[in-house]
C-alpha cells in the first residue's frame, strides 16, 4: 500500500536513547565506592560471590559458612559482571544496527 509522508510518526525517543547510550560510553568505568548496599547485610563484607541458586550477590562468608546457601552453585561476581556487560554491549550493537536501518527506511520514504 502506498505510504504518505503525513502518515509517518516522528520517533523522538530513538534519538534520546542513542544520546543516552553515547553518554554511557563516554563515562569511564570506575570502581564503585564501597557503601552499605555493596556489603553483606549479615557480615558487612564486600559482596564478591553470586549464588546461582538464589540469584543474588553474597559475600564469601555467606558462601562458605552462612548455612543458607549450603549445596548452592556459586560464581565469582566479577565473572557474572563481565557476562552481563558483554550481553548489554551485544544488545546495544543490535539496537544501533536497527536504528540505522530505520533511519535508512525513513530517508527512503522521504525520497
DRENVO-786525 format. One line per 2 residues: number of its first residue (from 1); their letters; for each residue x negated, y, z of N, C-alpha, C. Coordinates in nm, 4 decimals, padded with zeros to 6 digits. Layout:
N
NUM = a = X/Y/Z/X/Y/Z/X/Y/Z  ...
% end
This chain:
111
1 = xx = -00.0853/-00.1182/00.0000/00.0000/00.0000/00.0000/-00.0889/00.1232/00.0000  -00.0500/00.2262/-00.0704/-00.1294/00.3493/-00.0718/-00.1311/00.4133/00.0666
3 = xx = -00.2427/00.4735/00.0998/-00.2602/00.5388/00.2290/-00.2793/00.6877/00.2050  -00.2006/00.7667/00.2733/-00.2101/00.9117/00.2597/-00.2964/00.9679/00.3725
5 = xx = -00.3677/01.0749/00.3433/-00.4569/01.1359/00.4413/-00.3803/01.1784/00.5665  -00.2585/01.2261/00.5501/-00.1781/01.2711/00.6641/-00.1402/01.1547/00.7559
7 = xx = -00.1516/01.0312/00.7089/-00.1178/00.9134/00.7890/-00.2330/00.8687/00.8793  -00.3508/00.9255/00.8579/-00.4669/00.8877/00.9393/-00.4612/00.9566/01.0759
9 = xx = -00.5194/00.8914/01.1745/-00.5239/00.9456/01.3092/-00.6694/00.9704/01.3456  -00.6968/01.0859/01.4030/-00.8325/01.1178/01.4470/-00.8631/01.0391/01.5737
11 = xx = -00.9696/00.9626/01.5713/-01.0087/00.8784/01.6841/-01.1205/00.9484/01.7612  -01.0812/01.0408/01.8494/-01.1806/01.1194/01.9228/-01.2594/01.0371/02.0225
13 = xx = -01.1995/00.9320/02.0772/-01.2685/00.8543/02.1798/-01.3924/00.7833/02.1256  -01.3944/00.7513/01.9966/-01.5107/00.6826/01.9388/-01.6343/00.7712/01.9494
15 = xx = -01.6180/00.9001/01.9225/-01.7317/00.9925/01.9335/-01.7750/01.0061/02.0785  -01.6784/01.0129/02.1696/-01.7107/01.0242/02.3119/-01.7875/00.9018/02.3602
17 = xx = -01.7458/00.7832/02.3166/-01.8123/00.6595/02.3570/-01.9563/00.6575/02.3063  -01.9770/00.6958/02.1808/-02.1134/00.6945/02.1277/-02.2014/00.7972/02.1980
19 = xx = -02.1448/00.9113/02.2342/-02.2225/01.0108/02.3087/-02.2615/00.9564/02.4458  -02.1691/00.8873/02.5117/-02.1997/00.8301/02.6423/-02.3054/00.7205/02.6303
21 = xx = -02.2992/00.6403/02.5237/-02.3997/00.5365/02.5024/-02.5372/00.5989/02.4805  -02.5415/00.7074/02.4024/-02.6683/00.7764/02.3805/-02.7239/00.8303/02.5116
23 = xx = -02.6361/00.8849/02.5954/-02.6784/00.9376/02.7249/-02.7354/00.8265/02.8115  -02.6689/00.7099/02.8105/-02.7178/00.5970/02.8891/-02.8547/00.5504/02.8417
25 = xx = -02.8764/00.5522/02.7109/-03.0048/00.5069/02.6585/-03.1164/00.6042/02.6935  -03.0834/00.7338/02.7044/-03.1853/00.8322/02.7371/-03.2292/00.8207/02.8821
27 = xx = -03.1386/00.7748/02.9662/-03.1728/00.7592/03.1077/-03.2682/00.6410/03.1219  -03.3792/00.6645/03.1854/-03.4717/00.5529/03.2064/-03.4243/00.4709/03.3250
29 = xx = -03.4518/00.3401/03.3178/-03.4124/00.2537/03.4272/-03.5085/00.2754/03.5440  -03.4538/00.3143/03.6551/-03.5347/00.3326/03.7748/-03.4814/00.2397/03.8822
31 = xx = -03.5671/00.2065/03.9738/-03.5239/00.1199/04.0838/-03.4242/00.1972/04.1685  -03.3182/00.1258/04.2063/-03.2192/00.1863/04.2938/-03.2795/00.2001/04.4328
33 = xx = -03.2487/00.3121/04.4962/-03.2929/00.3272/04.6332/-03.2165/00.2256/04.7167  -03.2877/00.1651/04.8076/-03.2214/00.0667/04.8917/-03.1240/00.1397/04.9819
35 = xx = -02.9986/00.1086/04.9692/-02.8970/00.1655/05.0561/-02.8115/00.0523/05.1106  -02.7120/00.0858/05.1855/-02.6333/-00.0161/05.2540/-02.5605/-00.1104/05.1590
37 = xx = -02.5166/-00.0623/05.0424/-02.4437/-00.1510/04.9525/-02.5364/-00.2507/04.8831  -02.6675/-00.2268/04.8860/-02.7638/-00.3179/04.8270/-02.8218/-00.4137/04.9311
39 = xx = -02.7638/-00.4150/05.0494/-02.8136/-00.5012/05.1562/-02.7045/-00.5970/05.2019  -02.7486/-00.7098/05.2510/-02.6586/-00.8128/05.3025/-02.5821/-00.7599/05.4243
41 = xx = -02.4528/-00.7870/05.4270/-02.3711/-00.7425/05.5402/-02.4104/-00.8142/05.6692  -02.4537/-00.9399/05.6553/-02.4858/-01.0196/05.7738/-02.6282/-00.9979/05.8238
43 = xx = -02.7258/-00.9936/05.7306/-02.8666/-00.9903/05.7695/-02.9338/-00.8562/05.7430  -02.8660/-00.7648/05.6772/-02.9186/-00.6321/05.6424/-03.0511/-00.6403/05.5666
45 = xx = -03.0621/-00.7437/05.4842/-03.1783/-00.7610/05.3969/-03.1369/-00.7343/05.2534  -03.2353/-00.7084/05.1684/-03.2102/-00.6805/05.0275/-03.1434/-00.7999/04.9601
47 = xx = -03.0413/-00.7728/04.8778/-02.9755/-00.8781/04.8015/-03.0695/-00.9209/04.6901  -03.1054/-01.0483/04.6876/-03.2049/-01.0938/04.5903/-03.1663/-01.2234/04.5203
49 = xx = -03.0524/-01.2815/04.5591/-03.0106/-01.4105/04.5052/-02.8651/-01.3984/04.4589  -02.8331/-01.4684/04.3495/-02.6944/-01.4724/04.3031/-02.6417/-01.6127/04.3241
51 = xx = -02.5299/-01.6252/04.3957/-02.4658/-01.7539/04.4193/-02.3651/-01.7761/04.3064  -02.3957/-01.8746/04.2192/-02.3062/-01.9054/04.1071/-02.1718/-01.9570/04.1564
53 = xx = -02.1727/-02.0324/04.2624/-02.0504/-02.0921/04.3137/-01.9532/-01.9848/04.3632  -02.0048/-01.8892/04.4394/-01.9208/-01.7822/04.4951/-01.9111/-01.6611/04.4029
55 = xx = -01.9990/-01.6551/04.3017/-02.0049/-01.5412/04.2092/-02.0304/-01.4104/04.2828  -02.1306/-01.4120/04.3710/-02.1644/-01.2900/04.4432/-02.3130/-01.2867/04.4771
57 = xx = -02.3615/-01.1667/04.5044/-02.5008/-01.1457/04.5422/-02.5164/-01.1701/04.6915  -02.6258/-01.2372/04.7262/-02.6544/-01.2644/04.8663/-02.8041/-01.2449/04.8913
59 = xx = -02.8424/-01.2422/05.0164/-02.9853/-01.2327/05.0495/-03.0437/-01.3741/05.0581  -03.1759/-01.3823/05.0648/-03.2385/-01.5149/05.0699/-03.2061/-01.5875/05.2003
61 = xx = -03.1814/-01.5125/05.3078/-03.1446/-01.5741/05.4363/-03.0111/-01.6484/05.4240  -02.9140/-01.5835/05.3561/-02.7827/-01.6473/05.3360/-02.7975/-01.7736/05.2513
63 = xx = -02.8848/-01.7665/05.1510/-02.9042/-01.8809/05.0625/-02.9668/-01.9983/05.1368  -03.0618/-01.9666/05.2245/-03.1332/-02.0734/05.2944/-03.0636/-02.1208/05.4213
65 = xx = -03.0189/-02.0260/05.5037/-02.9728/-02.0619/05.6373/-02.8292/-02.0220/05.6676  -02.7635/-01.9557/05.5740/-02.6314/-01.8990/05.6018/-02.5233/-01.9989/05.6358
67 = xx = -02.5338/-02.1204/05.5848/-02.4315/-02.2194/05.6124/-02.3101/-02.2075/05.5217  -02.2732/-02.0877/05.4855/-02.1567/-02.0653/05.3999/-02.1851/-02.1067/05.2554
69 = xx = -02.3122/-02.1140/05.2182/-02.3495/-02.1422/05.0794/-02.4191/-02.2779/05.0639  -02.3966/-02.3669/05.1579/-02.4568/-02.4997/05.1512/-02.4101/-02.5758/05.0279
71 = xx = -02.5043/-02.6290/04.9515/-02.4710/-02.7052/04.8319/-02.4348/-02.6200/04.7112  -02.4452/-02.4896/04.7235/-02.4132/-02.3997/04.6124/-02.5315/-02.3887/04.5168
73 = xx = -02.5047/-02.3352/04.3977/-02.6078/-02.3137/04.2970/-02.6513/-02.1676/04.2997  -02.7844/-02.1446/04.2989/-02.8383/-02.0092/04.3073/-02.9275/-01.9777/04.1881
75 = xx = -02.9369/-01.8485/04.1584/-03.0312/-01.7979/04.0580/-03.0887/-01.6686/04.1130  -03.2129/-01.6349/04.0738/-03.2687/-01.5060/04.1156/-03.1842/-01.3919/04.0585
77 = xx = -03.1588/-01.2920/04.1378/-03.0757/-01.1798/04.0963/-03.1361/-01.1071/03.9766  -03.2684/-01.0969/03.9717/-03.3352/-01.0292/03.8592/-03.3062/-01.1004/03.7275
79 = xx = -03.3004/-01.2332/03.7300/-03.2715/-01.3115/03.6092/-03.1285/-01.2864/03.5612  -03.0346/-01.2839/03.6539/-02.8944/-01.2563/03.6206/-02.8820/-01.1155/03.5654
81 = xx = -02.9526/-01.0217/03.6253/-02.9507/-00.8821/03.5785/-02.9982/-00.8741/03.4336  -03.1095/-00.9399/03.4029/-03.1629/-00.9377/03.2666/-03.0649/-00.9984/03.1673
83 = xx = -02.9977/-01.1056/03.2064/-02.8972/-01.1674/03.1196/-02.7834/-01.0702/03.0908  -02.7393/-00.9980/03.1933/-02.6316/-00.9011/03.1751/-02.6763/-00.7841/03.0873
85 = xx = -02.7978/-00.7359/03.1069/-02.8495/-00.6262/03.0245/-02.8548/-00.6690/02.8787  -02.9024/-00.7901/02.8531/-02.9084/-00.8419/02.7161/-02.7694/-00.8491/02.6550
87 = xx = -02.6737/-00.8996/02.7307/-02.5370/-00.9119/02.6803/-02.4768/-00.7741/02.6512  -02.4975/-00.6794/02.7408/-02.4451/-00.5441/02.7200/-02.5086/-00.4811/02.5963
89 = xx = -02.6394/-00.4980/02.5801/-02.7064/-00.4422/02.4620/-02.6542/-00.5045/02.3328  -02.6258/-00.6339/02.3348/-02.5686/-00.7004/02.2169/-02.4314/-00.6418/02.1846
91 = xx = -02.3497/-00.6204/02.2876/-02.2157/-00.5641/02.2670/-02.2239/-00.4202/02.2165  -02.3191/-00.3440/02.2683/-02.3381/-00.2066/02.2208/-02.3753/-00.2079/02.0729
93 = xx = -02.4620/-00.3000/02.0329/-02.5005/-00.3127/01.8922/-02.3801/-00.3445/01.8044  -02.2945/-00.4360/01.8521/-02.1736/-00.4697/01.7768/-02.0822/-00.3490/01.7635
95 = xx = -02.0677/-00.2738/01.8735/-01.9823/-00.1549/01.8702/-02.0375/-00.0490/01.7754  -02.1680/-00.0312/01.7764/-02.2290/00.0672/01.6850/-02.2071/00.0267/01.5389
97 = xx = -02.2249/-00.1029/01.5096/-02.2021/-00.1501/01.3722/-02.0562/-00.1301/01.3320  -01.9651/-00.1596/01.4224/-01.8223/-00.1417/01.3933/-01.7899/00.0059/01.3736
99 = xx = -01.8497/00.0921/01.4548/-01.8288/00.2364/01.4397/-01.8753/00.2831/01.3029  -01.9930/00.2390/01.2607/-02.0455/00.2787/01.1296/-01.9533/00.2280/01.0189
101 = xx = -01.9020/00.1071/01.0362/-01.8092/00.0503/00.9390/-01.6818/00.1349/00.9304  -01.6300/00.1743/01.0465/-01.5087/00.2562/01.0492/-01.5325/00.3947/00.9897
103 = xx = -01.6479/00.4533/01.0197/-01.6801/00.5846/00.9625/-01.6869/00.5730/00.8116  -01.7495/00.4680/00.7630/-01.7589/00.4446/00.6193/-01.6205/00.4313/00.5560
105 = xx = -01.5327/00.3574/00.6220/-01.3979/00.3395/00.5695/-01.3201/00.4712/00.5681  -01.3359/00.5517/00.6716/-01.2683/00.6816/00.6772/-01.3196/00.7713/00.5644
107 = xx = -01.4503/00.7719/00.5421/-01.5073/00.8527/00.4352/-01.4557/00.8061/00.2997  -01.4410/00.6752/00.2825/-01.3884/00.6207/00.1583/-01.2429/00.6648/00.1365
109 = xx = -01.1657/00.6641/00.2446/-01.0259/00.7071/00.2345/-01.0190/00.8555/00.2011  -01.1045/00.9354/00.2613/-01.1055/01.0796/00.2345/-01.1368/01.1046/00.0886
111 = x = -01.2340/01.0263/00.0324/-01.2680/01.0417/-00.1092/-01.1492/01.0034/-00.1960
% end
